[in-house]
Structures are given as structure tokens and as C-alpha cells.
Amino acid sequence: MDALSYRPRNPGHDYYGRGTYLVTLVISGRVPLLGRLDNDAVHLSPLGEKVQQEWEAIPTRLMIHGNKVAVLACICMPDHFHGVIEVMEPMQWSLGDIIQAFKATCTSFWQSQQGQPSSTNRPISVDCTSPSAPAWLREKALEHHSEGSLIRSLSKKQRQEYYALVERKLRPLFDDNYDDTVCLDVRHRQAMIAYVHDNPRRAVLRRALPDLMQRSLHVKIGNRSYGTFGNLFLLRWANKVQVQCHRRHPVSGQPYETTDDYLRQHDEWVTQVMRGATVMVTPGISRGELLLKNECLEKGYPLIHLQKEPIGPCWKPEKSRFEACARGSLLILAPWDLDMMDPVAGVPSDSDYSRFHNLNTLAAELCYFTGEAAILR
């Protein structure tokens, strides 16, 4: 897992077909160009107002070409943007094409504010012919009056190297990549929209509670590396108890969470928590684990939750876990090398079966960890 990369694609998903998406775009360099945050509200800059207008204009622009989409929500945060968009009919363009066109329009406006020509149509030779530039870039810069001399002709890797050499005002408004989350159902759609509208309040909480709402992409815990979000202090509790439940009772075959054995275990765990004696550690996979994980989130019991999804620069937890982090009762861990662990029962390590078993292995390891987590920069 590359914790520094975005996740702009879900393998196997049809981005030309119907679907609803939560899209996140980040201002290059995280510069707060879109506005300022004040008392749970964002006061937009002229650029932020333009970005919002361009997002809201997407349906009209696409309708001209016969593509039917709807924008359901958006929020300009000072240094990033969230929007929810629904593709209502199969299109000739992909979601990526729509987002790239939106980004290009916003970048052109931003650069015009500074008296600059559009970055994609600007010849490289205008910006960079320095002898210190890489050889490939000098060659491109000398290709006058040809398609090859335009920035849009560069590969993604070349653009990244090029923009690292020029001043900020000559770079695009947004980072090259973007993050999209595919909507799963009606409830998920409602949660996406609520998340967008709730973003300013979340940002205020993260500012007010930096130790409890900390996102770290490189954390060394014992001999393993994780992405983390939440209260790292929970790792230092001396007594941590793993919550691990079978799906079926090994003797009766009943769903384990319906048995007396589960009730006894549950009472033991909760008793220890109420005495202030323990933090529960679980990936919350089986039904019994999931029930107790949700009880911890609801009642504020200390919890370390392992997940198989990576934690990257744009990742944030959903509402219930976000609120638990704000209370200081939750730490979320995502192991870097989960798919590099051993296969389980001959099943490849990159399968959900092995991932879930390996997450329980990591939960057991964490229960013995009492040292300091090292945040790697």
C-alpha cells in the first residue's frame, strides 16, 4: 500500500455508466485559496465562488452533449473541495473526463486572475529553458510551434517533475489526482451528502482537538507500519483486550452472537471497560465483533479499530467513528503491508478471507504493545 497516493479509481467499476460519487480534490500544495474557515462556516474567496459555480454548472454543460448528470452537494474548504455527483444515464465520457474538465476550467480562471495563460495550453519554453532543467525538459522546451511544446503533451510523471521546478502560480490549481468514493446504496448516498455539508464542523473539531483527530500516514508500531487516525495515546494503555468472535459456535453451530458463551464474553469485556481497565482491539469482522465495535462507538468505550482499507491523504472516517475520535475514545489503524502477510489456509494473502484473519493476528500483536508509536515523516 502506498500511503502517499490517492485512490482515483475503483478497479472493475464502470465509470461511464450510472452511479453516484463523492469526489475530493485537493489544492496543490494545500494552499488555502478557496476561502477561510470561521465558526463552522467557510467564507469563500472569489476563486472559491468560481469553483462552486463551475461545479453547479456541470449538468448544464454536459446536457448540451447529451449527458445527463446531477450535482447533489458541494463544499469548498480552504484547501480542498468535496462534491457529490450522480451520473443518471450511461455516458460517452467517463467520470474522470468530467472531473478533468472541471479542474481545467477552475485552473484557467485562477491563472487568469494572475495574468497567466492557461497552464495546459502554455508552451513549456515560456517557463523553463534553464540549463539546470532535466535534459528531456530542455528538449521539450525547444520544440517550438509544435504540439510537443505544450504542457498538455507531457506524461503525468513528466508534469509532476515539471511543476516541481516552476513557481506556484504556474502550476494547476488542484493536484493531478483526485479521490472518488462509489455510492453503495440509498443510505450511503445520504451519508455522502451529509458528510459534505458537515465538513466545516469537522474541520473546526480537527483544529481544536489535534491530538485526538490526528491523521498520520507513516506510523511504526512494534515491527509494523500503519496509517492511523485518532487518539494514538490508546496504544499506551497497559491492558488491551482483543475482541475476537467466531461466526458460528464451534459446538452448536449457532450464530456465535446468539449464544450464552458470547453473552459471557461480552459481559466480561464491558465490565473491564467500565472499571477503566482496558482498551478493546478488534477489526470488527464477525457479527459478534461488529456488535461490540458499534457498542464502543455509541457508548464511548475505548477502542482500537483495525481496517483493511488504506488511510491516505484524503481519507476521513464516517460520522460515527469521527465523533468517537473527537471524544478521544477511538484509534483507527490501517496496516501498510496487509497483503504481504502470510496466506491463511492456503488462501492468497490479498483475499478478504486472509485479510480478515491477518487483521485479527495484528489485533493480537497490538494487545502486547506498550511502547511509543513512532510517527515517520
MOVEN-V755927 format. One record per backbone hydrogen bond with DSSP energy under -0.5 kcal/mol. CO is the residue of the C=O (numbers start at 1). NH is the residue of the N-H. If there is no record, write none. Layout:
co=CO nh=NH
co=CO nh=NH
//
This chain:
co=1 nh=3
co=2 nh=5
co=7 nh=180
co=9 nh=11
co=10 nh=13
co=13 nh=15
co=14 nh=17
co=15 nh=95
co=16 nh=91
co=19 nh=87
co=20 nh=183
co=21 nh=23
co=21 nh=85
co=22 nh=181
co=23 nh=83
co=24 nh=179
co=25 nh=81
co=26 nh=175
co=27 nh=30
co=28 nh=31
co=31 nh=33
co=34 nh=45
co=36 nh=43
co=38 nh=41
co=41 nh=38
co=41 nh=43
co=42 nh=44
co=43 nh=36
co=45 nh=49
co=46 nh=50
co=47 nh=51
co=48 nh=52
co=49 nh=53
co=50 nh=54
co=51 nh=55
co=52 nh=56
co=53 nh=57
co=55 nh=58
co=57 nh=61
co=58 nh=62
co=59 nh=63
co=60 nh=64
co=62 nh=65
co=62 nh=67
co=63 nh=66
co=66 nh=68
co=67 nh=69
co=68 nh=88
co=68 nh=89
co=70 nh=72
co=70 nh=86
co=73 nh=84
co=75 nh=77
co=75 nh=82
co=77 nh=80
co=78 nh=33
co=78 nh=34
co=79 nh=27
co=80 nh=77
co=81 nh=25
co=82 nh=75
co=83 nh=23
co=83 nh=85
co=84 nh=72
co=84 nh=73
co=85 nh=21
co=86 nh=70
co=86 nh=88
co=87 nh=19
co=94 nh=98
co=95 nh=99
co=96 nh=100
co=97 nh=101
co=98 nh=102
co=99 nh=103
co=100 nh=104
co=101 nh=105
co=102 nh=106
co=103 nh=107
co=104 nh=108
co=105 nh=109
co=106 nh=110
co=107 nh=111
co=108 nh=112
co=109 nh=113
co=110 nh=114
co=111 nh=114
co=111 nh=116
co=112 nh=115
co=118 nh=122
co=119 nh=122
co=120 nh=152
co=122 nh=151
co=123 nh=126
co=123 nh=127
co=124 nh=127
co=124 nh=128
co=130 nh=133
co=134 nh=138
co=135 nh=139
co=136 nh=140
co=137 nh=141
co=138 nh=142
co=140 nh=143
co=142 nh=144
co=143 nh=146
co=146 nh=149
co=147 nh=150
co=149 nh=124
co=150 nh=153
co=151 nh=154
co=155 nh=159
co=156 nh=160
co=157 nh=161
co=158 nh=162
co=159 nh=163
co=160 nh=164
co=161 nh=165
co=162 nh=165
co=162 nh=166
co=167 nh=170
co=168 nh=171
co=173 nh=28
co=179 nh=24
co=181 nh=22
co=185 nh=189
co=186 nh=190
co=187 nh=191
co=188 nh=192
co=189 nh=193
co=190 nh=194
co=191 nh=195
co=192 nh=196
co=193 nh=197
co=194 nh=198
co=195 nh=199
co=196 nh=199
co=198 nh=202
co=199 nh=203
co=200 nh=204
co=201 nh=205
co=202 nh=206
co=203 nh=207
co=204 nh=208
co=205 nh=209
co=207 nh=210
co=209 nh=212
co=209 nh=213
co=211 nh=232
co=214 nh=216
co=214 nh=230
co=216 nh=228
co=218 nh=376
co=219 nh=221
co=219 nh=226
co=220 nh=222
co=220 nh=374
co=221 nh=224
co=224 nh=221
co=225 nh=336
co=226 nh=219
co=227 nh=334
co=228 nh=216
co=229 nh=332
co=230 nh=214
co=230 nh=232
co=231 nh=234
co=232 nh=235
co=233 nh=236
co=234 nh=237
co=238 nh=240
co=239 nh=279
co=241 nh=281
co=242 nh=244
co=247 nh=256
co=249 nh=253
co=254 nh=249
co=255 nh=258
co=256 nh=259
co=259 nh=263
co=260 nh=264
co=261 nh=265
co=262 nh=266
co=263 nh=267
co=264 nh=268
co=265 nh=269
co=266 nh=270
co=267 nh=271
co=268 nh=272
co=269 nh=273
co=270 nh=274
co=271 nh=275
co=272 nh=277
co=273 nh=276
co=279 nh=241
co=280 nh=304
co=281 nh=243
co=282 nh=306
co=286 nh=290
co=287 nh=291
co=288 nh=292
co=289 nh=293
co=290 nh=294
co=291 nh=295
co=292 nh=296
co=293 nh=297
co=294 nh=298
co=295 nh=299
co=296 nh=300
co=296 nh=301
co=302 nh=280
co=303 nh=305
co=303 nh=331
co=304 nh=282
co=304 nh=306
co=305 nh=333
co=310 nh=312
co=312 nh=315
co=318 nh=322
co=319 nh=323
co=320 nh=324
co=321 nh=325
co=322 nh=326
co=323 nh=327
co=324 nh=328
co=324 nh=329
co=325 nh=328
co=329 nh=303
co=330 nh=231
co=331 nh=305
co=332 nh=229
co=333 nh=307
co=334 nh=227
co=335 nh=338
co=337 nh=340
co=338 nh=341
co=343 nh=345
co=344 nh=347
co=347 nh=344
co=348 nh=351
co=351 nh=355
co=352 nh=356
co=353 nh=357
co=354 nh=358
co=355 nh=359
co=356 nh=360
co=357 nh=361
co=358 nh=362
co=359 nh=363
co=360 nh=364
co=361 nh=365
co=362 nh=366
co=363 nh=367
co=365 nh=368
co=366 nh=369
co=367 nh=240
co=373 nh=375
co=374 nh=220
co=374 nh=376
//
